[in-house]
């Protein structure tokens, strides 16, 4: 179904829409707006998936027992030794 509606744009946006249609990238200005909305919808879906994955990762890490934590001094000891011996630093 197609819904007809009136939209207002700044001069800058109107020029951009017209340029894209004039270049043949899109058939109509409506097609440009529809593509932009589709991209926003896709971006939102991808952002939500990424946030869900991040939240799940955090939940999993929060369940890690302290006995499995890695000692920070051990992890960074090689880097610290490199920094101390690197003549460039």
Backbone as CSV, one residue per row, in Angstrom:
resi,resn,N_x,N_y,N_z,CA_x,CA_y,CA_z,C_x,C_y,C_z
1,UNK,0.842,-1.167,0.000,0.000,0.000,0.000,0.895,1.240,0.000
2,UNK,0.508,2.246,-0.710,1.227,3.509,-0.764,0.371,4.580,-0.117
3,UNK,0.996,5.384,0.726,0.305,6.478,1.402,0.862,7.783,0.873
4,UNK,-0.013,8.664,0.470,0.418,9.960,-0.031,0.438,10.940,1.136
5,UNK,1.536,11.723,1.227,1.652,12.704,2.300,2.490,13.879,1.822
6,UNK,2.387,14.972,2.522,3.143,16.167,2.192,4.317,16.276,3.147
7,UNK,5.513,16.510,2.607,6.716,16.671,3.418,7.360,18.010,3.082
8,UNK,8.046,18.580,4.041,8.783,19.820,3.824,10.263,19.546,4.020
9,UNK,11.090,20.158,3.151,12.524,19.969,3.215,13.232,21.312,3.183
10,UNK,14.425,21.327,3.730,15.255,22.523,3.594,15.690,22.617,2.133
11,UNK,16.170,23.785,1.738,16.674,23.943,0.372,17.786,22.940,0.086
12,UNK,18.647,22.755,1.045,19.773,21.822,0.893,19.280,20.405,0.621
13,UNK,18.313,19.971,1.400,17.779,18.619,1.224,17.042,18.496,-0.105
14,UNK,16.299,19.510,-0.459,15.569,19.496,-1.727,16.544,19.396,-2.904
15,UNK,17.632,20.170,-2.840,18.647,20.100,-3.894,19.226,18.691,-4.004
16,UNK,19.529,18.101,-2.867,20.096,16.755,-2.852,19.128,15.756,-3.486
17,UNK,17.866,15.813,-3.073,16.861,14.916,-3.657,16.808,15.084,-5.169
18,UNK,16.757,16.332,-5.606,16.667,16.619,-7.044,17.911,16.150,-7.786
19,UNK,19.086,16.337,-7.187,20.332,15.892,-7.815,20.340,14.381,-8.005
20,UNK,19.927,13.644,-6.984,19.937,12.180,-7.065,18.971,11.692,-8.139
21,UNK,17.830,12.345,-8.256,16.879,11.978,-9.308,17.460,12.368,-10.666
22,UNK,18.043,13.564,-10.754,18.644,14.027,-12.003,19.796,13.151,-12.459
23,UNK,20.543,12.587,-11.520,21.665,11.700,-11.852,21.195,10.292,-12.225
24,UNK,19.922,10.049,-12.026,19.389,8.726,-12.341,19.608,7.696,-11.245
25,UNK,20.081,8.151,-10.088,20.290,7.225,-8.970,18.945,6.701,-8.478
26,UNK,17.943,7.574,-8.481,16.577,7.217,-8.091,15.614,7.720,-9.151
27,UNK,14.469,7.059,-9.250,13.472,7.466,-10.235,12.711,8.719,-9.809
28,UNK,12.457,8.838,-8.504,11.659,9.956,-7.999,12.216,10.434,-6.664
29,UNK,11.785,11.597,-6.258,12.178,12.103,-4.932,11.610,11.196,-3.843
30,UNK,10.412,10.693,-4.072,9.807,9.770,-3.100,10.679,8.530,-2.916
31,UNK,11.273,8.064,-4.009,12.142,6.888,-3.914,13.376,7.187,-3.076
32,UNK,13.890,8.417,-3.160,15.049,8.811,-2.343,14.661,8.771,-0.871
33,UNK,13.527,9.359,-0.548,13.067,9.403,0.844,12.805,7.984,1.347
34,UNK,12.173,7.156,0.520,11.902,5.773,0.925,13.204,5.019,1.193
35,UNK,14.219,5.229,0.343,15.512,4.571,0.542,16.161,5.032,1.845
36,UNK,16.042,6.315,2.134,16.614,6.841,3.378,15.919,6.234,4.591
37,UNK,14.608,6.100,4.524,13.864,5.506,5.639,14.225,4.032,5.790
38,UNK,14.338,3.323,4.668,14.750,1.914,4.725,16.116,1.781,5.377
39,UNK,17.047,2.684,5.029,18.384,2.646,5.615,18.317,2.904,7.120
40,UNK,17.479,3.848,7.520,17.318,4.123,8.953,16.768,2.894,9.671
41,UNK,15.816,2.215,9.057,15.239,1.018,9.664,16.285,-0.086,9.786
42,UNK,17.078,-0.258,8.738,18.149,-1.265,8.778,19.188,-0.914,9.837
43,UNK,19.575,0.363,9.902,20.543,0.808,10.914,20.027,0.522,12.317
44,UNK,18.740,0.795,12.541,18.153,0.566,13.861,18.154,-0.919,14.205
45,UNK,17.815,-1.757,13.242,17.827,-3.205,13.462,19.236,-3.683,13.805
46,UNK,20.221,-3.231,13.032,21.612,-3.639,13.278,22.107,-3.123,14.624
47,UNK,21.745,-1.888,14.975,22.142,-1.331,16.271,21.535,-2.144,17.409
48,UNK,20.254,-2.508,17.270,19.601,-3.308,18.311,20.235,-4.680,18.443
49,UNK,20.606,-5.289,17.315,21.282,-6.590,17.376,22.640,-6.467,18.063
50,UNK,23.377,-5.420,17.722,24.695,-5.212,18.336,24.558,-4.962,19.836
51,UNK,23.581,-4.147,20.226,23.382,-3.874,21.653,22.954,-5.127,22.396
52,UNK,22.115,-5.944,21.772,21.693,-7.201,22.401,22.883,-8.134,22.595
53,UNK,23.733,-8.218,21.577,24.925,-9.067,21.682,25.860,-8.552,22.772
54,UNK,26.026,-7.238,22.837,26.874,-6.641,23.866,26.307,-6.918,25.256
55,UNK,24.998,-6.746,25.408,24.358,-6.998,26.701,24.518,-8.465,27.099
56,UNK,24.371,-9.366,26.138,24.530,-10.794,26.432,25.968,-11.088,26.845
57,UNK,26.929,-10.470,26.161,28.331,-10.647,26.539,28.603,-10.165,27.952
58,UNK,28.027,-9.040,28.304,28.197,-8.498,29.665,27.561,-9.437,30.681
59,UNK,26.340,-9.928,30.364,25.675,-10.863,31.291,26.531,-12.117,31.506
60,UNK,27.109,-12.634,30.421,27.945,-13.834,30.543,29.182,-13.546,31.384
61,UNK,29.812,-12.386,31.154,31.014,-12.049,31.926,30.694,-11.845,33.402
62,UNK,29.508,-11.319,33.682,29.117,-11.098,35.083,28.939,-12.422,35.822
63,UNK,28.715,-13.499,35.079,28.552,-14.812,35.699,29.886,-15.530,35.900
64,UNK,30.967,-14.931,35.426,32.285,-15.536,35.578,32.706,-15.476,37.045
65,UNK,33.059,-16.617,37.619,33.507,-16.605,39.014,34.835,-15.845,39.153
66,UNK,35.028,-15.194,40.281,36.256,-14.434,40.512,37.501,-15.301,40.382
67,UNK,37.363,-16.569,40.679,38.518,-17.473,40.587,39.014,-17.602,39.144
68,UNK,38.188,-17.262,38.167,38.592,-17.340,36.764,39.071,-15.998,36.212
69,UNK,39.048,-14.963,37.047,39.534,-13.656,36.596,41.030,-13.755,36.293
70,UNK,41.492,-12.973,35.359,42.902,-12.942,34.987,43.578,-11.823,35.769
71,UNK,44.744,-12.115,36.299,45.481,-11.122,37.077,46.018,-10.031,36.144
72,UNK,45.670,-8.787,36.415,46.073,-7.671,35.547,47.579,-7.515,35.476
73,UNK,48.281,-7.740,36.572,49.739,-7.603,36.561,50.375,-8.633,35.636
74,UNK,49.827,-9.838,35.655,50.349,-10.894,34.784,50.061,-10.567,33.312
75,UNK,48.859,-10.111,33.032,48.455,-9.817,31.656,49.304,-8.697,31.058
76,UNK,49.573,-7.658,31.832,50.277,-6.500,31.302,51.790,-6.528,31.537
77,UNK,52.301,-7.569,32.154,53.723,-7.597,32.482,54.608,-7.551,31.232
78,UNK,54.244,-8.259,30.190,55.039,-8.245,28.960,55.028,-6.859,28.319
79,UNK,53.868,-6.247,28.290,53.773,-4.902,27.708,54.597,-3.913,28.524
80,UNK,54.516,-3.992,29.845,55.284,-3.077,30.697,56.783,-3.283,30.496
81,UNK,57.200,-4.545,30.378,58.625,-4.835,30.167,59.077,-4.275,28.820
82,UNK,58.253,-4.391,27.827,58.575,-3.857,26.494,58.697,-2.335,26.551
83,UNK,57.783,-1.702,27.224,57.799,-0.243,27.335,59.066,0.223,28.052
84,UNK,59.436,-0.500,29.110,60.640,-0.116,29.877,61.918,-0.294,29.071
85,UNK,61.946,-1.282,28.175,63.169,-1.546,27.430,63.195,-0.925,26.040
86,UNK,62.103,-0.374,25.597,62.022,0.222,24.263,62.730,1.579,24.275
87,UNK,63.792,1.754,23.492,64.533,3.013,23.499,63.732,4.191,22.941
88,UNK,62.663,3.914,22.230,61.837,4.991,21.651,60.953,5.665,22.699
89,UNK,60.729,5.010,23.842,59.827,5.579,24.858,60.579,6.295,25.928
